[in-house]
Amino acid sequence: MDQKGYRRGSFQSATSDEDMLEIAGASMDFSMADDDPPLDREMGGFSSYNGGGMNGTSTMMDFLEEPLPGVGTYEDFNTIDWVREKSRDRDRHREITNRSKESTWALLHSVSDAFSGWLLMLLIGLLAGSLAGLIDISAHWMTDLKEGVCLAGFWFNHEHCCWKSNTTFTDRDKCPEWKSWSQLILGHGEGAFAYILNYLMYVIWALMFSLLAVLLVKGFAPYACGSGIPEIKTILSGFIIRGYLGKWTLVIKTITLVLAVSSGLSLGKEGPLVHVACCCGNILCHLFTKYRKNEAKRREVLSAAAAAGVSVAFGAPIGGVLFSLEEVSYYFPLKTLWRSFFAALVAAFTLRSINPFGNSRLVLFYVEFHMPWHLLELVPFILLGIFGGLWGAFFIRSNIAWCRRRKTTRLGKYPVLEVIVVTAITAILAFPNEYTRMSTSELISELFNDCGILDSSKLCEYVNDFNSTKGDDLPDRAAGPGVYTAMWQLALALIMKVFITIFTFGMKVPSGLFIPSMAVGAIAGRLLGVAVEQLAFYHHDWAIFSGWCSQGADCITPGLYAMVGAAACLGGVTRMTVSLVVIMFELTGGLEYIVPLMAAAMTSKWVADAIGREGIYDAHIRLNGYPFLEAKEEFSHKTRAMDVMRPRKNDPPLTVITQDTMTVEDVETIVTSTTYSGYPVVVSRASQRLVGFVLRRDLIISIENARKKQDGIVSTSVICFTDYCPPLPPSSPSVLKLRSILDLSPFTVTDETPMEIVVDIFRKLGLRQCLVTHNGKLLGIITKKDVLKHIAQMANQDPDSILFN
């Protein structure tokens, strides 16, 4: 309940429209000018729509005929009251349903209200898909720009530039229309000087892209950095971070995501695309009254937007819905499931229509395998799962240690310098190795690829015996010199990716973790796949191979091992299971490989959980001190509500407001001298009999409006929270009635209630606070932050870390 930084009149709006931006999206302009109040002038005709509590009174304030601007809304870095928000929506829906029977216009309004959710999902899918297509096309072009330029049109990337070329298939990357920087500047591309010039241009472009990205983030939208998924999980749990899903964040994140990916840093665009899609959802919510004015309904939309983000990131609509359900959403009713599916479908269809890669696929590394796998291959698949779990646990611990160091030392004061240094190291190490020089998505595509007759990659330079070739299927063959060279280069790429990603994730540029994690796993999987393939080729008479892998047969698919390794490492870092498997099989277009993927994903999760139970997003939530109550963990300690509530034994008594004996001056003194975000209302200080609960914000706004608009309200006016106020002398000033902002049904528990029940109530109902009573008398209060601090204390962690940082 602590709400530091309150100052008198702080609910007044500044002039900039960004200051009225999002409280996790909610419109927050509290000026008394021409703007509509956030809780609604449009709903003014619905008498029971009450933003001030659940008592269903006919007017918001006793001294006004219309709702007050700001009453029932929330301050920045506060938690919403899920119960109150859902109650408001039920009241609104009930009123619309009742009025729909009165006239045709009201019936049409009821139909449009019901349809508005689906229309909103359509708009989110269209916008998210369009932005994803723009990001894909721009990033592909700018990545190739580091190596050269197309003479036919500088806006073409390398692949598109060579489409109309007459070069042979084997020389398709050496078309005359595409010139490297050395060819453009020196006139030739061979020799040491040409290599050094290309090297230098690669590093310069990388530094320019990353510098521009970090300067844009620092100057215009600090919230555009990072992945965004930890913050979105926190916002969906009910926390408010104003501006995090605003229009400036959307614009800057879209631009800087392209720059960051193009710079060659070890990061991906998939995680930030979820943030981009949620920004789209939040901004579009302002077009629809019922979503603009209800924080709980808005979060249902954001859950669907997250699904659309993953849908366009991986071309996996079903995987996107499951990701939203499994990984990010806190409240996910059945209606949200259907709408998430629709939004993901529209987003994927929009991206498919744009066709950013020119191959009718939604992602660069789409692949199809045709050979079945054998039961004995589960052994290497499980080994890849173990590797993924170990890598995930190692990465989380190392990255969190580095991010904590960044927060607590001078390093955090120089974000631009940090980005420049990491980019320079990455570019210098990446250029000499062709597998780190290419974009990470292209690397994954290369590793997933199943070698065919026409493949010219080093990974496919086997010793060919065309006499044994049957149709399109190539038998297992002896590795040629190109394969061995590729193995050494991939081993070096693996070491680089493992360590450089630790320092990259968390910098002040947009950075996703899906692609780097998949790259680490895909490299490890391809190395293991080639090793098993060569083992089967040279020792096909061994007992483990003799039954199913005869000489000349195509038994082992190294690309499949790369795919399983990618799933294992991504699962080890994020602890995803069901959604991960579905995303991977949507990527490959085959159901046949679900069992290997499931085996690797579950092994990875078990191994990683044995070392540390937190996934990377939960670890960053805890590092940043976000008030997120994890629904997956059980509370098993035997403590009671009285052990956690405030005030404690030696603390000052609980601050309360009486129902009809305190003056305006008394209440203003309490508000200015404390930092709590709400106060219990009691019959009297002597009896401590509970009446209800009033929010600090509603109290401030109501008193200040009453002073301006109601005659006779002065500092000595009595505030009354009941229907019938006690009689006062005729000379007394007017009474200020505030019953309509009082929540008459606050949640209460007794002092002997076990904390495991209290924690369960907070998790399942999304409470902000819970009052503690004994024999009907008010004893204390438990807030969400108190619960989080208690859980941290029971886990031997620092309880003071549970606050927004």
C-alpha positions in Angstrom: 0.0 0.0 0.0 3.0 2.3 0.3 2.8 4.9 -2.4 5.8 7.1 -2.1 6.2 10.4 -3.8 2.6 11.6 -3.3 2.3 15.4 -3.5 -0.8 17.5 -3.2 -2.4 18.0 -6.5 -0.3 15.3 -8.2 -3.4 14.1 -10.1 -3.4 17.3 -12.2 -2.3 16.6 -15.7 0.7 18.2 -17.5 0.2 19.7 -20.9 2.0 17.0 -22.9 -0.3 14.2 -24.3 2.3 11.7 -23.3 1.7 12.5 -19.6 -1.8 11.3 -20.1 -0.6 8.2 -21.8 -0.9 4.7 -20.4 -1.2 3.5 -16.9 -0.3 0.2 -18.5 -2.5 1.8 -21.0 -5.2 3.6 -19.2 -6.0 7.2 -20.2 -4.8 9.3 -17.3 -5.5 12.9 -18.1 -7.0 14.4 -14.9 -7.2 18.0 -16.1 -10.5 19.8 -15.6 -10.5 20.9 -19.3 -12.5 19.5 -22.2 -11.1 15.9 -22.0 -13.6 13.2 -21.1 -13.1 11.8 -17.7 -11.4 8.4 -17.7 -14.3 6.7 -16.0 -16.7 8.0 -18.4 -19.0 10.5 -19.6 -20.3 8.1 -22.3 -21.5 5.8 -19.6 -23.2 8.6 -17.7 -26.6 7.3 -18.8 -26.1 4.0 -17.0 -27.0 4.6 -13.5 -25.5 1.6 -11.8 -22.1 1.9 -13.5 -20.2 2.8 -10.4 -16.4 3.2 -10.5 -16.1 3.9 -6.8 -16.8 0.6 -5.4 -19.3 -2.3 -5.5 -22.1 -0.7 -3.7 -24.1 0.1 -6.8 -25.3 3.6 -5.9 -27.0 5.6 -8.5 -24.6 8.5 -8.7 -20.8 8.7 -8.3 -20.8 11.6 -5.9 -23.6 13.0 -3.8 -22.9 16.5 -4.8 -22.5 15.9 -8.6 -24.7 14.5 -11.3 -21.7 13.0 -13.3 -18.7 10.9 -12.4 -15.5 12.8 -11.3 -12.4 12.7 -13.6 -9.9 10.2 -12.1 -12.1 8.6 -9.5 -11.7 4.8 -9.7 -8.5 5.0 -11.7 -5.0 4.1 -10.5 -1.7 5.9 -10.0 1.5 4.8 -11.7 3.4 1.8 -10.2 0.2 0.7 -8.4 -1.7 -2.6 -8.6 -5.3 -2.7 -10.0 -8.2 -4.1 -8.0 -9.3 -7.0 -10.2 -12.5 -7.6 -8.1 -13.6 -4.0 -8.5 -12.8 -3.9 -12.2 -14.8 -7.1 -12.9 -17.7 -5.8 -10.8 -17.8 -2.6 -12.8 -17.8 -4.6 -16.1 -20.7 -6.8 -14.8 -22.7 -3.7 -13.8 -22.0 -2.1 -17.2 -23.0 -5.3 -19.1 -26.1 -5.8 -17.0 -27.2 -2.2 -17.7 -26.6 -2.6 -21.5 -28.6 -5.9 -21.6 -31.5 -4.3 -19.7 -31.6 -1.3 -21.9 -31.4 -3.3 -25.1 -35.1 -4.3 -24.6 -36.3 -0.7 -24.5 -35.5 0.5 -28.0 -33.9 -0.5 -31.4 -31.1 2.0 -30.8 -30.2 0.4 -27.5 -30.4 -3.0 -29.1 -27.9 -1.9 -31.8 -25.7 -0.5 -29.0 -25.8 -3.9 -27.3 -24.8 -5.7 -30.5 -22.0 -3.3 -31.2 -20.7 -3.7 -27.7 -20.6 -7.5 -28.0 -18.9 -7.3 -31.5 -16.3 -4.7 -30.4 -14.0 -7.3 -28.9 -13.8 -9.2 -32.2 -13.2 -6.0 -34.1 -10.5 -5.0 -31.8 -8.8 -8.5 -32.3 -9.0 -8.0 -36.0 -7.3 -4.6 -35.8 -4.6 -5.9 -33.5 -3.8 -8.8 -35.8 -3.7 -6.5 -38.9 -1.4 -4.0 -37.2 0.9 -6.6 -35.5 1.3 -8.5 -38.7 2.0 -5.4 -40.7 4.7 -4.2 -38.3 6.3 -7.6 -38.1 6.5 -7.7 -41.9 8.1 -4.2 -41.9 10.6 -5.3 -39.3 11.5 -8.5 -41.1 12.1 -6.8 -44.5 14.0 -3.9 -43.0 16.2 -6.1 -40.8 17.0 -8.4 -43.7 18.1 -5.5 -45.9 20.1 -3.7 -43.2 21.9 -6.9 -42.2 23.1 -7.4 -45.7 24.1 -3.7 -45.9 27.0 -4.5 -43.6 28.6 -6.6 -46.3 27.7 -4.8 -49.5 25.1 -3.0 -51.6 22.9 -3.8 -54.7 23.6 -1.8 -57.8 20.2 -2.5 -59.3 18.6 -0.7 -56.3 20.2 0.0 -52.9 16.9 -1.0 -51.2 17.3 -4.7 -52.3 18.9 -7.2 -49.9 21.4 -9.7 -51.2 18.9 -12.4 -52.0 16.4 -10.2 -53.8 19.2 -8.4 -55.7 20.2 -11.7 -57.3 16.8 -13.0 -58.2 17.0 -11.7 -61.8 20.6 -12.7 -62.3 21.6 -15.2 -64.9 24.2 -16.8 -62.7 24.2 -20.6 -62.1 22.7 -22.2 -59.0 26.1 -22.8 -57.4 27.2 -19.2 -57.9 23.8 -17.7 -56.9 25.4 -15.6 -54.1 28.0 -14.1 -56.5 25.7 -12.3 -59.0 27.2 -9.2 -60.7 24.4 -6.9 -59.4 25.6 -7.4 -55.8 28.9 -5.7 -54.8 30.8 -6.1 -51.6 32.3 -2.9 -50.2 35.8 -3.8 -51.3 34.5 -4.4 -54.9 32.7 -1.1 -54.8 35.6 1.0 -53.4 38.7 -0.9 -54.7 37.2 -2.5 -57.8 38.1 -6.0 -56.7 37.1 -8.4 -53.9 40.2 -10.5 -53.6 43.3 -10.1 -51.5 44.2 -9.1 -47.9 43.4 -5.4 -48.4 40.0 -6.2 -49.7 39.4 -8.5 -46.7 40.5 -5.8 -44.2 38.3 -3.2 -45.9 35.2 -5.5 -45.8 36.1 -6.3 -42.1 36.3 -2.6 -41.3 33.0 -1.7 -43.1 31.3 -4.6 -41.3 32.4 -3.3 -37.9 31.6 0.4 -38.7 28.0 -0.4 -39.9 27.5 -2.6 -36.8 28.6 0.3 -34.5 26.5 2.8 -36.4 23.4 0.7 -36.1 23.8 -0.1 -32.4 24.8 3.5 -31.5 21.7 4.9 -33.2 19.5 2.2 -31.5 20.8 3.0 -28.0 20.6 6.8 -28.5 17.0 6.6 -29.7 16.0 4.4 -26.7 17.8 6.6 -24.2 16.5 9.9 -25.7 12.9 9.1 -26.6 11.6 5.8 -25.0 13.6 4.3 -22.2 11.0 1.5 -21.9 11.8 0.3 -25.4 14.9 -1.6 -24.2 15.2 -5.2 -23.4 12.8 -8.0 -24.2 9.6 -6.6 -22.6 8.2 -10.0 -21.6 9.0 -9.7 -17.8 7.3 -6.3 -17.7 4.3 -7.6 -19.8 3.9 -10.5 -17.4 3.9 -8.0 -14.5 1.4 -5.7 -16.2 -0.9 -8.6 -17.0 -0.8 -9.6 -13.3 -2.4 -6.2 -12.6 0.6 -3.9 -12.1 0.6 -0.4 -13.7 3.6 1.0 -15.6 2.5 4.2 -17.3 3.9 4.6 -20.8 5.3 1.1 -21.1 2.8 0.3 -23.8 2.5 3.8 -25.2 2.8 5.1 -28.8 6.3 6.5 -28.3 7.4 3.1 -27.0 5.8 1.4 -30.0 7.5 3.7 -32.6 11.0 3.6 -31.0 10.9 -0.1 -30.3 9.9 -0.9 -33.9 12.8 1.3 -35.3 15.4 0.3 -32.7 14.5 -3.4 -33.0 15.5 -3.3 -36.7 18.7 -1.5 -35.8 19.7 -3.8 -33.0 19.1 -7.0 -35.0 20.9 -5.5 -38.0 23.9 -4.6 -35.9 24.8 -8.3 -35.5 24.4 -8.4 -31.7 23.6 -11.8 -30.2 19.9 -11.0 -29.8 16.6 -11.8 -31.6 13.4 -9.9 -32.5 10.9 -12.6 -31.3 10.6 -11.5 -27.7 10.4 -7.7 -28.5 7.7 -8.5 -31.1 5.5 -9.6 -28.2 6.1 -6.1 -26.6 5.3 -4.5 -30.0 2.1 -6.4 -30.4 1.0 -5.5 -26.8 1.7 -1.8 -27.6 -0.6 -2.2 -30.6 -3.3 -3.8 -28.4 -3.0 -1.1 -25.8 -3.2 1.8 -28.2 -6.1 0.3 -30.1 -8.0 -0.2 -26.8 -8.5 3.6 -26.8 -11.0 3.2 -29.7 -13.4 1.2 -27.6 -15.0 2.5 -24.4 -15.3 -0.8 -22.5 -11.6 -1.5 -22.9 -10.4 2.1 -22.5 -12.1 2.4 -19.1 -11.6 -1.0 -17.5 -8.1 -2.2 -16.6 -9.1 -5.9 -16.2 -10.8 -5.9 -19.7 -7.7 -4.2 -21.1 -5.5 -7.0 -19.8 -7.6 -9.6 -21.6 -6.8 -7.8 -24.8 -3.1 -7.6 -24.0 -3.1 -11.4 -23.4 -4.5 -11.8 -26.9 -2.0 -9.3 -28.3 0.9 -11.3 -26.8 -0.4 -14.4 -28.7 -0.5 -12.4 -31.9 3.2 -11.3 -31.2 4.4 -14.9 -31.0 2.3 -15.9 -34.0 4.1 -13.4 -36.2 7.5 -14.0 -34.6 7.5 -17.8 -35.4 4.7 -18.2 -37.8 2.9 -20.3 -35.2 -0.6 -19.1 -34.3 -1.5 -22.1 -32.1 1.9 -21.8 -30.4 1.3 -18.1 -29.8 -2.0 -18.8 -28.0 -0.4 -21.5 -25.8 2.6 -19.2 -25.1 0.2 -16.5 -23.9 -1.6 -19.0 -21.7 1.5 -20.8 -20.4 4.0 -18.1 -20.0 2.7 -14.5 -19.8 -1.0 -14.4 -18.8 -2.3 -14.1 -15.3 -6.0 -14.2 -16.0 -7.0 -16.1 -19.1 -10.8 -16.9 -19.4 -12.2 -19.0 -22.1 -13.4 -16.0 -24.1 -9.8 -14.7 -24.2 -8.7 -18.0 -25.5 -11.0 -17.7 -28.5 -10.1 -14.1 -29.2 -6.4 -14.8 -28.8 -6.7 -17.5 -31.5 -8.5 -15.1 -33.8 -5.9 -12.4 -33.3 -3.0 -14.8 -33.8 -4.8 -16.1 -37.0 -5.2 -12.6 -38.4 -1.7 -11.6 -37.6 -0.2 -14.7 -39.3 -2.4 -14.2 -42.3 -1.3 -10.6 -42.6 2.3 -11.5 -42.4 1.8 -14.3 -45.0 0.2 -11.7 -47.3 3.2 -9.4 -47.0 5.6 -12.4 -47.6 8.7 -10.7 -46.2 11.1 -13.4 -47.2 9.8 -14.0 -50.6 9.4 -17.8 -50.0 5.7 -17.9 -48.9 6.9 -18.7 -45.3 6.4 -16.7 -42.2 9.9 -17.2 -40.8 13.3 -17.5 -42.3 14.2 -20.9 -40.8 11.1 -22.9 -41.8 12.1 -26.4 -42.7 10.5 -29.8 -43.6 12.0 -33.2 -42.7 10.9 -36.3 -44.5 12.8 -39.1 -42.8 11.4 -40.9 -39.8 13.4 -41.1 -36.5 14.3 -44.3 -34.7 13.6 -45.1 -31.1 17.3 -45.4 -30.3 17.8 -41.8 -31.3 15.9 -40.7 -28.2 19.2 -41.2 -26.3 21.0 -38.3 -28.2 17.8 -36.3 -28.0 17.7 -36.7 -24.2 21.4 -35.8 -24.1 20.5 -32.6 -26.0 17.8 -32.0 -23.4 20.4 -32.3 -20.6 22.7 -29.9 -22.4 19.8 -27.4 -22.9 18.9 -27.6 -19.2 22.6 -27.0 -18.1 23.0 -24.1 -20.6 19.7 -22.6 -19.4 20.7 -22.7 -15.7 24.2 -21.4 -16.5 22.9 -18.6 -18.6 20.2 -17.4 -16.1 22.7 -17.3 -13.2 25.4 -15.6 -15.3 23.1 -13.1 -16.9 21.3 -12.2 -13.6 24.7 -11.7 -11.9 25.9 -9.4 -14.7 22.6 -7.4 -14.7 22.8 -7.1 -10.9 26.3 -5.8 -11.3 25.1 -3.3 -14.0 22.4 -2.0 -11.5 24.7 -1.7 -8.5 27.9 -0.3 -10.0 29.0 2.6 -12.2 28.5 0.4 -15.2 24.8 1.2 -15.3 25.5 4.9 -15.7 27.1 4.4 -19.1 24.5 2.4 -21.2 25.7 3.9 -24.5 29.4 3.0 -23.9 28.3 -0.5 -22.8 26.4 -1.1 -26.0 29.2 0.2 -28.2 31.8 -2.0 -26.4 29.7 -5.1 -26.7 28.9 -4.4 -30.3 32.6 -3.8 -31.2 33.6 -7.1 -29.5 30.8 -9.0 -31.2 31.5 -7.6 -34.6 35.3 -8.2 -34.4 34.8 -11.8 -33.3 32.0 -12.5 -35.7 33.4 -11.4 -39.0 36.2 -14.0 -39.4 33.7 -16.9 -38.9 31.1 -17.2 -41.6 28.6 -18.8 -39.2 28.7 -15.8 -36.8 29.0 -13.2 -39.6 25.6 -14.2 -41.0 22.4 -13.2 -39.1 21.4 -15.6 -36.4 18.1 -16.4 -38.2 20.1 -17.4 -41.3 22.4 -19.5 -39.1 19.5 -21.4 -37.6 18.1 -21.9 -41.1 21.4 -23.3 -42.3 21.7 -25.6 -39.3 18.1 -26.9 -39.6 18.6 -27.6 -43.3 18.5 -31.2 -44.5 21.3 -31.6 -47.1 20.1 -32.2 -50.7 21.9 -32.8 -54.0 22.1 -29.1 -54.9 23.2 -27.7 -51.5 26.5 -25.9 -51.7 26.9 -25.2 -48.0 30.0 -26.4 -46.3 27.8 -28.5 -44.0 26.7 -30.5 -47.0 30.2 -31.2 -48.5 30.1 -34.9 -48.2 31.9 -37.5 -50.3 29.2 -38.3 -52.9 28.6 -41.7 -54.4 25.8 -41.0 -56.9 25.4 -44.6 -57.8 23.7 -45.2 -54.4 21.4 -42.2 -54.7 17.8 -43.1 -54.9 15.5 -40.3 -55.9 15.8 -37.2 -53.8 17.0 -39.0 -50.6 20.7 -39.1 -50.1 22.3 -41.9 -48.1 24.5 -41.3 -45.1 27.9 -40.4 -46.6 31.4 -39.9 -45.4 32.1 -36.3 -44.3 34.3 -34.3 -46.7 36.8 -31.6 -45.7 34.1 -28.9 -45.9 32.1 -30.7 -43.2 35.1 -30.9 -40.9 35.9 -27.2 -41.5 32.3 -26.3 -40.7 32.4 -28.4 -37.5 35.4 -26.4 -36.2 33.8 -23.1 -37.2 30.5 -24.1 -35.5 32.4 -25.2 -32.3 34.0 -21.7 -32.2 30.6 -20.1 -32.9 29.0 -22.1 -30.1 31.6 -20.8 -27.6 31.2 -17.2 -28.7 27.4 -17.4 -28.6 27.3 -18.9 -25.2 29.3 -16.2 -23.6 28.5 -13.1 -25.6 24.7 -13.6 -25.1 25.2 -13.3 -21.3 26.4 -9.7 -21.7 24.0 -8.7 -24.5 20.7 -9.6 -23.0 19.6 -6.7 -20.7 21.4 -3.9 -22.5 19.6 -0.7 -23.3 18.5 -1.8 -26.8 15.6 -4.1 -27.7 16.9 -7.6 -27.2 15.1 -10.9 -27.5 16.4 -14.2 -26.1 14.5 -16.8 -28.3 16.8 -16.7 -31.3 20.2 -16.7 -29.5 19.1 -19.6 -27.3 17.8 -21.5 -30.3 21.1 -20.8 -32.1 23.2 -22.3 -29.2 21.0 -25.4 -29.2 21.0 -25.7 -33.0 24.8 -25.6 -33.1 25.1 -28.2 -30.4 22.4 -30.3 -32.1 24.0 -30.1 -35.5 27.5 -31.1 -34.1 25.9 -34.1 -32.3 23.9 -35.0 -35.4 26.9 -35.1 -37.7 28.8 -37.1 -35.1 26.0 -39.7 -34.8 25.7 -39.7 -38.6 29.4 -40.5 -39.1 29.3 -43.0 -36.3 26.5 -44.8 -38.1 28.2 -44.6 -41.5 31.6 -46.1 -40.3 30.1 -48.5 -37.8 26.8 -49.6 -39.3 27.6 -53.2 -38.3 27.4 -52.3 -34.6 24.5 -53.8 -32.7 22.9 -50.4 -32.0 22.8 -49.6 -35.8 22.5 -53.1 -37.4 18.7 -53.4 -37.0 17.7 -50.1 -38.6 20.7 -48.4 -40.3 22.2 -50.5 -43.0 25.0 -49.3 -45.4 23.7 -47.0 -48.1 20.5 -46.0 -46.1 19.5 -42.5 -45.1 19.2 -43.0 -41.3 20.4 -39.9 -39.5 19.1 -36.4 -40.2 21.5 -33.8 -38.6 19.0 -31.0 -39.2 16.5 -32.8 -36.9 19.2 -32.9 -34.1 19.7 -29.1 -34.6 15.9 -28.5 -34.2 15.7 -30.7 -31.1 18.8 -28.9 -29.6 17.2 -25.5 -30.3 14.0 -26.6 -28.5 16.0 -27.9 -25.6 18.1 -24.7 -25.1 15.0 -22.5 -25.5 13.2 -24.6 -22.9 16.1 -24.5 -20.5 16.2 -20.7 -20.5 12.4 -19.9 -20.5 11.1 -23.2 -18.9 8.4 -23.4 -21.6 7.1 -26.9 -22.4 3.7 -27.3 -24.2 3.9 -24.0 -26.1 7.5 -24.6 -27.0 6.8 -28.0 -28.6 3.9 -26.7 -30.6 5.9 -23.7 -31.8 8.7 -26.0 -33.0 6.4 -28.4 -34.8 4.6 -25.5 -36.5 8.0 -24.4 -37.6 8.8 -27.7 -39.2 5.4 -28.6 -40.5 5.5 -32.1 -39.3 3.8 -33.9 -36.4 6.1 -36.9 -36.6 8.8 -35.2 -34.5 6.6 -34.2 -31.5 8.0 -37.1 -29.3 11.7 -36.1 -29.8 10.8 -32.5 -29.1 8.7 -33.4 -26.0 11.5 -35.6 -24.7 14.1 -32.8 -25.1 11.9 -30.1 -23.7 10.9 -32.0 -20.6 14.5 -33.2 -19.9 15.7 -29.7 -20.3 13.1 -28.3 -17.9 13.8 -31.0 -15.3 17.6 -30.5 -15.4 17.2 -26.7 -15.3 14.7 -26.8 -12.4 17.0 -29.1 -10.4 19.6 -26.3 -10.5 17.3 -23.3 -10.2 13.5 -23.1 -10.4 13.2 -19.7 -12.0 13.1 -19.1 -15.8 14.9 -16.1 -17.2 11.7 -13.9 -17.2 10.8 -14.7 -13.6 14.5 -14.1 -12.6 14.4 -10.6 -14.2 11.0 -9.9 -12.5 12.6 -10.6 -9.2 15.8 -8.7 -10.1 13.8 -5.6 -10.9 11.6 -6.0 -7.8 8.3 -6.0 -9.7 5.3 -7.0 -7.4 4.5 -10.2 -9.3 2.8 -13.0 -7.3 3.8 -16.3 -9.1 0.8 -18.6 -9.4 2.9 -21.7 -10.1 4.7 -21.8 -6.7 3.1 -23.3 -3.6 3.3 -21.6 -0.2 4.0 -24.3 2.3 5.0 -22.4 5.5 2.8 -22.5 8.7 2.3 -18.8 9.4 -0.9 -16.9 10.1 -2.4 -13.6 8.9 -1.5 -11.9 12.2 2.2 -12.7 11.6 2.2 -10.7 8.3 -0.4 -7.9 8.8 0.5 -4.3 9.7 0.7 -2.8 12.2 3.1 -5.1 14.0 3.4 -5.3 17.8 5.6 -2.2 18.3 4.3 -0.2 15.4 2.0 2.9 15.7 -1.8 2.0 15.5 -3.4 1.5 12.1 -4.4 4.7 10.3 -8.2 4.7 9.9 -11.0 7.2 9.0 -14.2 7.3 10.9 -17.6 7.1 9.1 -19.1 10.4 10.2 -17.0 12.3 12.8 -13.9 13.5 10.9 -13.7 16.9 9.1 -12.2 17.6 5.8 -9.1 19.0 7.5 -8.7 15.9 9.6 -8.8 13.7 6.5 -6.4 16.0 4.5 -4.0 15.8 7.4 -4.1 12.0 7.3 -3.6 11.9 3.5 -0.6 14.4 3.6 1.1 12.8 6.6 1.0 9.2 5.3 2.0 7.4 2.1 -0.7 4.6 2.1 -2.8 4.2 -1.0 -6.0 3.5 0.9 -7.6 3.7 4.3 -10.1 1.5 6.2 -13.3 3.3 7.3 -14.6 2.3 10.8 -17.7 3.3 12.9 -15.5 4.9 15.5 -11.9 4.7 16.8 -13.2 3.1 20.0 -15.2 0.4 18.4 -13.0 -0.3 15.4 -16.0 -1.9 13.7 -15.3 -2.0 10.0 -17.5 -0.1 7.5 -15.5 -0.3 4.3 -12.4 0.8 2.5 -11.6 4.0 0.6 -8.8 4.6 -1.9 -6.4 7.6 -1.3 -6.7 8.7 -4.9 -10.5 8.8 -4.8 -10.5 10.6 -1.5 -8.1 13.4 -2.8 -10.0 13.9 -6.1 -13.4 14.0 -4.4 -12.4 16.5 -1.7 -10.7 18.9 -4.1 -13.7 18.7 -6.5 -16.1 19.3 -3.6 -14.1 22.4 -2.6 -14.4 23.8 -6.1 -18.0 22.8 -7.0 -20.0 22.4 -3.9 -21.0 25.5 -1.9 -20.2 25.5 1.8 -17.5 22.9 1.8 -14.7 24.2 4.0 -11.9 22.6 6.2 -14.4 22.2 9.2 -17.0 20.4 7.1 -17.8 16.9 8.4 -17.2 14.0 5.9 -19.9 11.4 6.0 -19.5 7.9 4.5 -23.1 6.8 5.5 -26.5 7.3 3.9 -27.8 9.2 7.0 -25.5 11.6 8.6 -25.9 12.6 12.3 -27.7 15.9 12.9 -25.4 18.9 13.3 -26.1 22.4 14.7 -27.6 24.8 12.2 -24.5 27.0 12.1 -22.3 24.1 11.0 -20.9 24.1 7.4 -22.3 21.7 4.8 -21.6 18.0 5.1 -19.5 16.3 2.5 -21.1 12.9 1.6 -18.6 10.4 0.1 -20.5 7.2 0.5 -20.3 6.5 -3.2 -16.5 6.2 -3.3 -16.5 3.8 -0.4 -16.0 0.1 -1.1 -18.6 -1.5 1.3 -17.4 -5.1 0.6 -13.6 -5.2 1.2 -12.1 -8.6 1.6 -11.5 -9.6 5.2 -9.8 -12.5 6.9 -9.5 -13.3 10.6 -6.2 -13.0 12.4 -5.9 -16.8 12.7 -6.3 -17.5 8.9 -3.3 -19.5 7.6 -1.1 -17.6 5.3 -1.3 -20.3 2.6 -5.0 -19.4 2.3 -4.3 -15.7 2.3 -1.7 -16.2 -0.5 -4.2 -18.3 -2.5 -6.8 -15.5 -2.1 -4.3 -12.9 -3.4 -3.3 -15.1 -6.3 -6.7 -16.2 -7.5 -8.7 -13.0 -6.9 -5.9 -10.5 -7.7 -6.4 -8.4 -4.5 -4.6 -5.2 -3.7 -5.2 -5.5 0.0 -7.0 -7.6 2.6 -8.2 -6.4 6.0 -7.6 -8.5 9.1 -10.3 -8.7 11.8 -10.8 -10.3 15.2 -14.4 -10.9 16.4 -15.5 -8.3 13.8 -13.1 -5.6 15.0 -10.4 -4.3 12.6 -6.9 -5.3 13.6 -4.7 -4.6 10.6 -4.2 -4.8 6.9 -2.2 -7.1 4.5 -1.2 -5.7 1.1 0.2 -7.5 -1.9 3.6 -6.1 -1.1 3.4 -7.5 2.4 2.6 -11.0 1.0 5.5 -10.8 -1.5 7.9 -9.7 1.3 6.7 -12.5 3.5 7.3 -15.0 0.7 10.8 -13.6 0.1 11.5 -13.8 3.8 10.4 -17.4 4.1 12.7 -18.2 1.1 15.6 -16.6 2.9 15.7 -13.7 0.4 15.9 -10.0 1.0 12.3 -8.8 1.6 13.2 -5.2 0.9 13.9 -6.2 -2.8 10.1 -6.3 -3.4 9.6 -2.8 -4.6 9.6 -1.3 -8.0 13.1 -0.3 -9.1 
